[in-house]
Amino acid sequence: MLERHERIHNFEEIRCYVVETLSQMELLKSDCCHLTVRMLTRDGKPCGVYFCLHGPRAVRLSAIWETDSNTILFYGTRGERVQRTRLKEAPQLPLKDTVC
């Protein structure tokens, strides 16, 4: 599994980083894919964000930003974890309405 460290300052930068990273995994054009984003909660409190990139031929790639560990986990088309990116700074979790 690939391990990286990145300095990302806000949620929009995280979203762009996730789209680019997931697209590169399957050699997809990032502007031709649809991204869904969902807030993850634990005991009713936000704890992360789930990203799913929908590509051609029903290709689905996903990533989870775990805010507790400030880590983004990337998963391939078969559900296997393929990359972990540790964020050097902790961007603020967006409001629920801005995520979905």
N, C-alpha and C positions, 0 to 999 in steps of 0.2 A: 504494500500500500504506500502510495506517495504521501509524503508529509511536507507541508509548506507553512510559511509564516508570512502574513501580509499585514500591512497597515491600511486599514479601511476606516473612514471617518464617519460615514452615515449610512442609513438604510439603502438609499438609492445606489451608492457605490457597492454595497453588498449584493443587491439585486443584479447589477450589471456584471459583477465578478462571477456570480453564480451562473448567469446565462452564458457568458463567454466560456467558462470552465466546462459546463455541461455540453455545450455545443462542440467544443474541441474533442471531447471524449469519443464522439461518434462521427466526427468530421462533418457536422451539420452547419448550415448557414444560420447564424443566430437570428437574423432578421426574418427568417422563414418559419420560425417556430413560435409556438404560443406558450407563455409561462403562466401557471396558476400559482398563487401564493396564499397560504393559510396560516393563521396564528395558531400556535400550539399552547395549550394551557395545562397546568397541573394544580389541582385543588382550586380551580377557578381563577388562577393567576397566570399571566403570560409567562412562558418559559422558553419559547423558541419560535421559529418560523419554518414552515415546510414549503419547499419550492418543487414544482414538477414541470419539466420542460417537455412539451408534446411536439414531437417531430413527425416527419413523414413516415408512412408505413407503420403507423401505430407505435412508433418508438417513444418510450417514456423514460426519462432520466430524472433523478431526484436528488435533492440536497436538503439537509436539515441544519439550521443554525441553532445550536444549543447555547442559549444566553448564559446559563450558569457556568459553563466551562469556556465560553467565548470561542467556540469552535464551530466550523462548518464541516459537516460530513457529507461526502459525495458518494452516490450509489449509481452503479452501472445498470444496464438494461435487464440484467438477471437478478438485480437486488443486492449484489455484492458491494461491499464498501471498497471504493477504489482510491479515495483521497481524503486526507484530513488537512484542513487549513486552520491554523491557530491565528486568531486576530491579536495583534499587538496592543490594540486599544479596544475598549468596549463601546461600540456605537450604541446610541440610545434605541431601545425597542420602539418601533412606531406605534401610533395609536391604532387600535383594532380597525377602525373605519378606513384607514389609509392602506391597510395591507390587503384586504380582500377585494 
